[in-house]
């Protein structure tokens, strides 16, 4: 680990179903505000990869990562999704309509949020994510006692799991969203 709060960002890949792995450095010497932590990625119809990740600094904004060569190289830009505090996003792609859904939990205020963007718009400008909808309230809690949305699509509905609680009690909650309502 490097000093000064920076360390190398590495990528591990397997070409044999996970029997062996290759690790390579993607970036090194980057400050904490630039660490793309716990990304959520979707494969776009043109073969490129779109990912959004949390950062480890409150209100710094989530990072958007794009690869057009199967993950060999990446571009990283800051989004306008700043109503987060070390909160992991979860993406769902609606390839048919050209939309991507981003779910995340705003720690502290305790709000499960959702943004829907046109893929073309955010690829052109990562700061073009529309304002969020609040889907559920988890209660005002200490920031790290809640968070980390994990979404999946089943038919036309999205199921989003997250946790909320206090230092001694926590609950897993699931919100259900009708994906066809968000465009």
C-alpha positions in Angstrom: 0.0 0.0 0.0 1.3 3.4 -0.9 1.5 6.2 1.6 -0.5 9.4 1.6 -3.9 7.8 1.4 -3.4 6.4 -2.1 -2.9 2.9 -3.3 -2.9 1.1 -6.7 -6.3 0.2 -8.3 -6.1 -3.3 -9.6 -8.3 -5.4 -11.8 -8.5 -9.2 -11.5 -9.7 -11.2 -14.5 -10.2 -14.9 -15.3 -10.3 -16.4 -18.7 -11.0 -20.0 -17.5 -14.2 -19.7 -15.4 -12.4 -18.6 -12.2 -9.8 -21.4 -12.0 -6.9 -19.0 -12.4 -6.8 -15.2 -12.2 -4.6 -12.5 -13.6 -4.2 -9.2 -11.7 -3.0 -5.9 -13.3 -2.7 -2.4 -12.1 -5.2 0.0 -13.7 -4.2 3.2 -11.7 -1.8 3.9 -8.9 -1.1 6.8 -6.6 -4.7 8.0 -6.8 -6.3 10.0 -3.9 -9.2 8.6 -1.9 -11.6 10.9 -3.7 -10.8 9.0 -6.9 -11.1 5.4 -5.7 -13.9 3.7 -7.7 -15.1 1.4 -4.9 -17.7 -1.4 -5.3 -18.8 -0.6 -8.9 -21.9 -1.8 -10.5 -21.6 -2.5 -14.2 -23.8 -3.3 -17.2 -22.9 -4.5 -20.6 -24.2 -2.2 -23.3 -25.6 -3.5 -26.6 -22.6 -2.2 -28.5 -20.2 -4.3 -26.4 -19.0 -1.5 -24.2 -19.2 -1.6 -20.4 -20.8 1.1 -18.2 -20.1 1.1 -14.5 -20.9 3.5 -11.6 -19.0 3.3 -8.4 -19.1 4.8 -5.0 -16.3 6.9 -3.6 -15.0 6.8 0.0 -15.5 10.6 0.5 -18.9 12.0 1.4 -20.6 14.1 -1.2 -17.7 13.7 -3.6 -20.0 12.2 -6.2 -20.2 8.8 -7.7 -17.8 7.9 -10.5 -18.8 6.7 -13.9 -16.5 4.3 -15.7 -16.7 3.2 -19.3 -14.7 0.7 -21.3 -15.1 0.2 -25.0 -12.6 -2.6 -25.3 -14.0 -5.3 -23.0 -12.5 -3.9 -19.8 -8.9 -3.6 -21.0 -8.9 0.2 -20.7 -11.3 2.6 -18.8 -12.3 6.2 -18.7 -13.4 7.6 -15.4 -15.4 10.7 -14.8 -17.3 12.2 -11.9 -21.1 12.1 -12.0 -23.5 14.7 -10.6 -24.8 12.0 -8.1 -23.5 13.7 -5.0 -26.3 13.0 -2.6 -24.4 10.0 -1.3 -22.0 9.1 1.5 -19.9 6.0 0.6 -23.0 4.4 -0.7 -22.8 1.5 -3.2 -24.9 2.0 -6.4 -26.7 -0.8 -8.3 -27.4 -0.5 -12.0 -30.1 -2.1 -14.2 -30.0 -1.7 -17.9 -33.2 -1.5 -20.0 -31.5 -2.0 -23.4 -34.8 -2.0 -25.3 -35.6 1.5 -24.2 -31.9 2.7 -24.0 -32.2 3.5 -20.3 -30.1 2.7 -17.2 -31.5 2.7 -13.7 -29.2 3.6 -10.8 -30.4 2.7 -7.3 -28.5 3.9 -4.1 -29.1 4.6 -0.5 -28.5 8.0 0.9 -26.9 7.2 4.2 -27.7 9.5 7.2 -31.1 10.8 6.0 -32.0 7.2 5.2 -33.4 7.5 1.7 -33.5 4.8 -1.0 -33.1 6.7 -4.2 -33.5 6.0 -7.9 -32.3 7.8 -11.1 -33.2 6.8 -14.6 -31.0 8.1 -17.4 -30.8 7.7 -21.2 -27.6 5.8 -21.8 -26.6 8.1 -24.7 -27.0 11.1 -22.5 -24.8 10.0 -19.6 -22.2 8.6 -22.0 -22.0 12.0 -23.6 -22.0 13.8 -20.2 -21.6 11.9 -16.9 -23.1 14.9 -15.1 -26.4 14.5 -17.0 -28.0 12.1 -14.5 -31.5 13.4 -13.8 -32.7 14.2 -10.3 -33.6 11.2 -8.1 -36.9 9.8 -7.0 -37.1 8.8 -3.3 -38.5 5.2 -3.3 -38.4 4.4 0.4 -37.3 5.9 3.8 -35.1 3.9 6.1 -35.3 6.4 8.9 -32.6 8.9 10.0 -29.8 6.8 11.2 -26.0 7.0 11.7 -24.6 6.9 8.2 -22.8 3.5 8.4 -25.7 1.7 10.0 -27.6 1.8 6.7 -27.1 1.6 3.0 -25.8 -0.3 0.0 -28.7 -0.9 -2.4 -28.6 -4.1 -4.5 -31.2 -4.2 -7.3 -32.3 -6.9 -9.7 -34.9 -6.9 -12.4 -37.7 -9.6 -12.6 -40.0 -8.9 -15.5 -41.1 -5.3 -15.4 -40.3 -4.8 -11.7 -37.1 -4.0 -9.9 -36.5 -5.4 -6.4 -34.0 -3.3 -4.4 -32.6 -4.7 -1.1 -30.9 -2.4 1.4 -30.2 -2.4 5.1 -31.1 0.1 7.8 -30.6 0.1 11.5 -28.6 1.3 14.4 -25.3 0.1 16.1 -27.1 -2.9 17.6 -30.1 -3.7 15.3 -30.4 -3.8 11.6 -33.1 -4.9 9.1 -32.9 -5.9 5.5 -35.7 -4.2 3.5 -36.8 -4.7 0.0 -38.5 -2.1 -2.1 -40.3 -2.9 -5.3 -40.4 -0.5 -8.3 -42.4 -0.8 -11.5 -39.6 -0.2 -14.0 -41.9 0.8 -16.8 -42.8 3.9 -14.8 -39.3 5.4 -14.9 -38.3 6.9 -18.2 
